């Protein structure tokens, strides 16, 4: 049989920082949970726990509704540094 791959243990950086509340207006902090096409990154890639991943999803959806973060970007509009204008 094939050997199992050994991955490094991912940890939730929000649990480590003891974050209880996330603000949708802080678009710069959301960039760690968004891909270059502004999609929400999954838990298996970010290492977030379920509680904080759910909070991030709600915050990103609120920021999208308030037009702070775009919904998606087409392939042609992808830029090299997408988070420069988020401050």
Protein Blocks (a to p, Z undefined) as FASTA:
>chain_A
ZZdddddddddfklmnopabdcfklmmlmmmmpcfkopacdfklnopafklmmmmmmmmm
mmmmnopacfbdcfklpcfblmlmpZZ
